């Protein structure tokens, strides 16, 4: 008799182990199999640590050679889900085979797990191709698409255990929001004695939040300055709205006479437009959004900015609507300080909404969920692209399920702290979906389309390009290992199905990949969005939104229709009230937290790839990320405001908060 030594790695699951019998069968590529053996003996040992392993010997009369499949079956007295992390098989010849699992066994249906070497379907024999097909059919039934709201990207409602938070993530996530609720309750008590009298009163909200020696402290000090206002369009929470202005739009009739006092001596507005020194931010997407809520107002402003000789980005004109006229004046830095302050607040309030709903929610969270579900539906775990992307979609659908329950539904946090109802949120998402294309999600193309390639002090772009290049080189190395020609890409029905699912609901959704370079670019985009782009637009929220006057989440008075009618009292009455401000502050604090055991970019603790060439590519990737981290930290030492959101050591692998 010949013996295969098998070790099954799992976690301590007392109830499952007492009520389930787990059986294992080894199968080779010729469909020959061993006898079924019992893995767990249904006993308890209170001294067993949280991780545990079961070792069994599988005896065969004839050598089966290399094993390609392990079949697990669960016989239940009472059905409890049982988790398998991975399996190690030692053959009689001494070869060690690894079988990644990372799966819950949900019922008595047999589950098959492939040996860890990544393979394309074209490289499998008919038997293994059939197993792949069966597995995908099972997964497509398990991971079924849902349309949560009309016009939204597709999503999932009933999450299988595979997509849910683990216990550590659940506890930490809940504790953060309990802190937020506690701070909000304390502020309600404090609010019985205090009310807004001056902008400085907003500091009372910060309570026990630690903001000393942080960027927020700089914001609190300099938020009134035009240079600080303009800087945020480059390196704040929403660095994707600003674009170079080549000509002034008809709907925004700014003239040289209006802004000449803000320009350098001896230049004109037409000359500065031609020189590429004029920029624009337009919130047209908010124009048709209805706000039936009382004491909550919304505008769709336009802001013109100027890159001066000191390479500062400063605002030079603001219109608070999309329709010029007597009731929509163009506010200027030369106006009285209260008019100009309030106009900038309106712009930042609009920016807060577009950032949260479009830049952050739609273009990182929702799109990443589409990537995750498409991956599970169209790629078997043995596919190299599945292994590549799996760490970058961890917990994404789970966090989005929480967002649908608590943040963006009809009574969610967003409706409580902004001017929008649930229908209004839907209006914004649907409008943004109308212009969503694959090209708009590619970082270099997006920078190019906005004319931002040469704008100075645009650290979001500079750091983002370094991260994009590092990811692109890593993906290219992995793709070349498994695809030796463009024909292999064209003939990979699984990858073509994945790409098609990823573009469902987008404009130009019928996309197929024809070359290896197209595949590399697409996968680079997926990895960049799920890691770097989300980090860039998420983890600065407490820095930039923690000081409420800098970015009000809503406005309680209508925008001024004339100049010279605004005083400080009107501004204080326009800013969010105490309860709204407290909720907004707590929310952005909670959303800016890293997990205690965060997995940062390039950190892959789970056993996905087992091949040495990929392991070498990962080492090279990590080395490059280390170099980028050092370069960013060195640059930041010379900056008054350090930009660190795209430092690799602060970029989580996935959208998980």
N, C-alpha and C positions, 0 to 999 in steps of 0.2 A: 504493500500500500504506500502511496505517496501522500504527503501532507502539505496543504496550503495553510499557513498561519494567517488568520484574519483578525484584525483589531478594529473594532467599531468605536468611534469617538462620539460622545454625546454630552449632554448636561444632565445633572441629577434631576430626575423627574419622578418623584416618589409615587404619585398616584398612577402615572402612565406605566411605570415599571411593575406595579403590583397587579394591574388589571389587563395588561397587554402582553402577548407573547410575540416576540419579533423573530422571524425566520429569515435566513439568508441563503442565497444560491449563487454559485459562481458560474459564469457563462463565457466561453471563448468565441472567437470570430467564426467558427464553423458550427455554431449553435449547440455545441456539446456543453453539457452542464453537470455540475456536481449534484449530489443529493441535497435536499433541503436540511439545514441545521438550525437548531434553536440558538439564538444569540443571548438573550437575557434569561436569567433563571428565576425571575420574579421574587427576589429577596431584597431585604432592606438592611443597610448597614449605616447607622447614623453617623459613623466616623468618615464616610466617603465624602470627599470635597465636592464643590459645586460642579467641577468638570469630572467626568468619569469615562472609563473605557471598558469595553467587554472584549475579551480575547477568546477565540474559538479555533479549533483545528478542523479543517475540512479535508477528509480523507477520500482519495479517489484511487481506483485500480489502475487507471491509465492517465499518464501526464496530460493535462489539458493545455499545456503551454501557457502563453500569456493570456491573462483574463482581460476581456474588454468590457464586460458588464457585470455588475452586482445587482441581484434582484432582492429587494426587501419586501416582506409581507408581514402584515400585522393581524393576528387573530385576537379579537377583543372579547372579553367577558363584559366589560363596560368600556365603551369607546372613548378613549382620551387621546388627544393628539400627542405624537411622539416625535422628538426632534433628533435628527442625525446630522452631525457636523461633517465628518469625513470618515473614510474607511481606508485602511492600509492592508494590502495583500502581499505576503511574502511567498513566492513560488518555491517549489522544491529545488530549483536551480539556484536559489538565493537572490533572485531579482525582487526588487521592492516596487510595487505598483500603488499609485495614489489615486483615490477616487473621491474628489470633492463632492459634497452633498449639499450642506447648508439648507436642508429642507425639512419640513414637517410632514410626517406620514399621517394623513388625515383620516383615512378609512381603511377598509380591508382590500382595496384595489392594490395590486402589486406595483411597486415603483422600481424603475430601472435607473442605475447610475453608471455613467460612462467612466472609463479610465481617464485620468486627468489630462492627457495629451490633447491639445486643441486640434480639431479636424474640421475641414469643410465637408459638406455632403458629397461633393464630387469625388472625394478621396475615400469614401466608405463603400463597403460591399453592399449587396442588396439587402442582406439581413439587417445590417446596422442602419441603412437608409430607412427601412420600414420602421425600426424602433424610433428613429428621429421623427418620422411622420406621425406615429402614434403619440409620441410625447407632445408634439406641437398641437395636435388635436385636443389633447387633455388640457394643455395650458390655455388654449384659446377659449375653451369653455370656462376655465377657472378665472381667467383674466378678461372679462367681458367689458366692452366699452359702454359707457353711460354718458348721456348728455345732461349734465346737472342743471344747466340753464340754457335756453335757446341762444345759439350764437357763441357759446363758450367753447374752448377746446374740450375734446372728449376726456373723460376721467373715469374713475372707479368709485363705487359707493361701498360695497361690502368687501372689505379687505381680507384676503386670506392671511393666515399667520405669517407667511413669508414676507409680507409687506408692512407688518405692524411694528411699532416701537418695541425694543427690548425693554426689560424691566428697569435698567439703569437710566435709559433715556426717558422713560415714562415718569419716573420719580423726579428726575432733575427738571423736566419740563413743567411738571405740576408745581414744584417748589418755587420756580421762578414766578409763575403767575399768582401763586399764593402771596408772595412778597408784594407783587403789584397790587393785589386786592387789599392787603394790609396797609400799604402806603396810601391808597385811595381812601380807605376808611379813616385813617389818621388825619388826612387832609380835610375830610368832611368835618371832623371835630374841630380842627383848627379854623376851618372856614366859618364856623359859627361866630367867631370873634373877628375875623379878618375878611376884607373884600378888596377888589382891585381898586387902588387909588392912583397908582403909578406903575410904570413898567418894571421898576425895581421890585415890586411886590411878587413878581413871578419867581423870584429866587426862593421864596418861602416854600414853593412846591418841591424843591430839590431835597428837602428833608434829610433822610439818611442815605441818599444816593451819593456815591463818592465821585466827585468831579474835579477835585483839586489836582493841579498839574496835568490836566488833560486838555485835549483840543477844545472841549466844551467851554473851558474857562476862557480860552482865547475868543471864542464866539461871543460869550457873554460880555466881554470887554469891548470888542470891535464891531459888533453886528450892525451898528448904524453906519459904518463907513462904506462908501460906494465900492471900494476895492475889495472888501470882504464879501459884499453882495455878489460882485462879479466873479470872484474866485470860486464861489460855490458851484457855478455852472461848469467849471472845469474839473474840480476835484472834490465836490461835495457828494451828497447821496444820489444825485440825479445828473451825472456828467454826460448824458447822451442827448440832451435837448438842444444844446447850442450848436449853431452852424454858421458858416461864413455867409455873409449877405452880399450878393453881387449887385442887386438893385433893390430899391425900396419898394415894397408892394403897394399897390394902389389903395388897399384897405388901411394902410398905415402912412398917411401923408406927412412924413417928417421932412422938413426942409433944412437947408444949410443955415438959414437965419435962426431957426429954432435952436440948433445945437452948436453953433459956432463957438459959443463960450466954453463948451466942453472939449473942443478939439485943440490940437496943438496950434501955436501961432503960425500963420502963413499957409495953412492948408484949408481945403474945402471938403465938404461931405462927398461930392462926386469923386474928388481925387482919392480920398481915403477908401471909398468903395472900390475903386479901381486897384488901389494898392493892397487890398485884402485885409484892411484893418478894421472893418465894420462887421459885426456879428449880430445875429438875431435869435430870439427864443420866442416861439409862437405856440400858444396853447389852444389852437383852433379846435382840437378834439373835444373841448369842454363846451363849445358854443351851443349845441342843441340839447344839452343835458338839462332836464327839468329838476328843479329843487322846490317841491311843494312844502318843505318843512318851514315852520315859522321861525323867525329870527336866525335864519341861516341863509347866507347868500353865496352866490358863485359867479365868477366872471371867466371870460376866456381872453386873458390879456396878451399883449404883444410887447416885447421889450427889445430895444436896440442897444447894443453894447459896442464899446470902442476899445481897441487895444492901443493904449497910449505909448509914448516914447519910453516909459519905464517898464514896458511890457506888462502893465496891469490891465486887467479886463474890468471896465467900469461902465455902468449904465448911463445912457445919455438921453433916452426918451422911453416913455411908457404910455401905452394906451390900454385902457381897462376893458375894451370890448373889441369885437371883430368889425364893428361898423363905425366909421368915423362920423363926426358931426358935432353939433353944438353941445349935445348931452354926453359926448364922449371925448373930453379934452385930452390932449397929449401932454402928460406931465413931464417936467424937465428938472434937472438939478438946480436950475436957477429959480425955481418956484420956492414959496415959503417952505420951511423945513418940515412942517406937519403934512402938507400936501405930498411932498416927495417921500417922506417916511411911510405914509399910508399906501402910496402907489406901489412902493417896493414890497410892502407886506402883502398886498393883493397878488403880486406876481409870485411871491414865495408860497402863498397859500395854494395857488393853482399848481405850482410845481410840486408841492406836497402830494396833492391828489394824483397827478399824472405819474409821479414817481411810484407811489404805493400801488396803484392799480395797473399801470401799463409796464413801466420799466422793471418793477420788482415782481408784482404778482403774476402778470401775464407772461412776460418775456424771460422770467427765470423759473418761478414755481410751476406755473401751469404747463409751460413748454417742456420742462424737465419731467413732469409726470407723464406727458405723452411719450417722451423718449423711454421712460421706464416701462410703461405698459406695452409699448410696441416691442421692446426688447424681450419681455417675457412671452409675448404672443407669437413672435416670429423667429426667435433664435433659440435653439436648444442650448443647454448649459455647456455642451462640448464645443460650441462654435467659438472661434477666437474673439469675435467682436463681443459676444456675450461676456466672456471673461474680462475683456478690456473695459467694458462699460459698467459692469456690475458694481464696483466700488463707488461709482460716480452717480448712482441713483439710489443709494442707501437712504431709507427713511423718507424719501421725497413724497411718495403717495400718502404715507402716513401723516406727514405734517400738513399736506394739502387737505386731507380729510378734516383735520382739526380746524384749518382756516375756513373751510366751508361751514363748519358748525358754529364757530365762535367769532370769525372776523368779518365775513362778507355776505352773510345771510341778512334777512330783513331786519333782524334785531341785533346784528353783530357789532363788534367794536367799531368797525369802519363807519357804520351808519350812526353810531353814537358820538363819534368825535369829528365828523366831517359834515358837509352840507348835503350829502347824498343819501338817498333812500336805497333800498335794495334794487329797485328798478333803475335808479340813476347809475349805480355801479355797473349794472348790465349794459346800459347805454354806452358807457365808456369802453368796456371790454369789447363789445361788438364793433364799435367804431375802430378800435385798434386792430381787431382781427381782419378788417377789410384791407389793411395795408401790410399785413404780416406776410413776409416771404422768407424763403431760406436765405436769400442774399442779405436781407436786413438783419439776420441773426449772426452773420459772419463778421467777426470783429474788424478785420482790416477793411472789408468793403464798407461797413457802416462808418468807419472813420473817414474813408475816402469820400463817401457820398455826402457827408456834411462839410467837406472842405477843411478838415481839421488836422491835416497831416503835418503842417508846419507851425501850428499855433504854439507859442512859447509857454512854458510852465504848465503844460497839460500832462500831468503825471499819470493820470488815468490811462491816457493813450500810451505814454512811454513804457510804463510797467506792463500794461496789457499786451503790448506787442512782444515784449520779452517772454511773457508767459505763453502767448500764442505760439511763438516760435519753438519754445521748449516742448509744448504739447505736440505740435506738428511733427517735430523731429522724432519724438517717442512713438507716435502713432505710425509714422512712415516706417520706422524700423520694424514694428510689429506686423504691419500689413505685408511688408516684403517677405517676412518669414513664411506666410501662409498663402499669399497670392503671387505666383511667379510670372503672371501675365495679366494683361487687361481682360483677356477672354475668361479668366477664372472669376473675375468680378462680374462680368456680364452673365456668366452661367450659374452664379450663386443665387438660386431662387430665394433662399432664406434671407440673404442680405437685401435683395430687391424688395421682398415683402416688408422687411423692417423699415426701409427708407419710405416706402409708400405709406405705411402706418404713421410714420413720424410727420408726414406732411398733410395728413387728413385735416381738412378744415382751412388750410392755408390757401392763399392765392398761388396759382401755378403748382397745384398739388400733385400733378401727374409727373413725378420725377423718377428717373431711373439713372443708375450710375453705370458709366461705360468704361471708366479707366480707374487704375489704382490711385492716381492722384486725386480724382474726384472723390473716391472713397476716403482717402486720407483727410481731405479738406472737410468732408461732411462729419467724420468722426471727431476731428479736432474741434469743430464748432460745437458738437454735443458736449464734449468734455470741458470746453471752455465755459459754456453757458452754465453747466451744472456745478462748476467749481469757481472759477475766477470771476465771471460776470456776477454771479450771485453775491460773492464776497464783496465786490466793489460797490454794490448798490444796497447791501443789507447792513453790514457791520458798522457803518458810520452813522446809523440813525440816532443813537443817543448823543453823539457828538454834535450833530447839526440840528436835530429837532428837540433836544433836551431843553434848549432855551426857547420857550414858546413864541416870543415876539419875533424871533428870527425866521420861523416857518410856521405860521398859524395853521392849524389843521382845518379851521373853518373861520368864517367872518360873520358877526352878528348884526352888522349894519350894512345897508346897501352901499355900493361904491359911489363916491362923489361924482356928481354930474357937472359940477362947476369948480373952478379953482377958488381958493381963498375962503372956503366954507368950513375947513377942518381945523380943529384944535386938539389938544391932548386929551380932553375929555371924550371927544368923539372917537379918537383912536382907541382909548381904553374900553369904550362901549362896543367897539368893533371886534376887538380880540376875543378869543374863546373865553367862556366863563370858567370859574374855578373847577367845577366838576368835570367839564370837558377837557380842560387843560391837564388835570390830574390823570385822567384816563389815557390821554395821548402820551403823556410823559411815561407812565408805567408801561404802556404798550411798547414804545420804542426802546425802552430799557430792556425789557424781556426779549425782544427780537434781536437785540445786539449782543446777546450772551453766547459765548462759545461753550460747547459741552466740555465737561471736566476731562473726559478721555476722548477729545476730538481727534478725528483722523484727518490730518492735513494732507494737502496735495502730494501725491507720490507715496503715501503711506498705505500699504496694502497687506494688512495682517492676515487676511483670510487666504487660504490656499486656493488660488484660481488657476494660474499658470504653473505648470510643473517643468516646462522645457527650459534648458539652460540658455538658449539664445534670447528668450524673452526675459529671463531673470537678469541677463547682462544688460538688456535694453532698459530695464527698470533701474538698474544701478546707474546707468548713464543719465537717465532722466533725473534721478535724485541729485546727482552731482551738478547738473545744470541748474536745477532749482536752488541748490545751495549757493551757487555762484550769483544767481539773480537776487537772492535774499541779501547777500553781502553787498552787492552793488546798490540796492535800494537803501539799505541801512547807512551806507557810507554817504550817499547823496543827502539823505534826510538830516544828517548831522549839520549840514550847512543851511538848512531851511528853517525859516521862522515857524512855518506850519508843516510839520512832517506829514507825508502821505504814505501810509502803510497798509492800506486796505488790500493792495495787490502784492504784498510781500508773500512769497510762497509759504512761509511759516505761519501765516494768518489766513490761508485759504483752505477751508474745509473741502474734502473731496466732493461733497454732494450738498444738495439743497435739503437741509435737515432742520431748519429753524425759520 
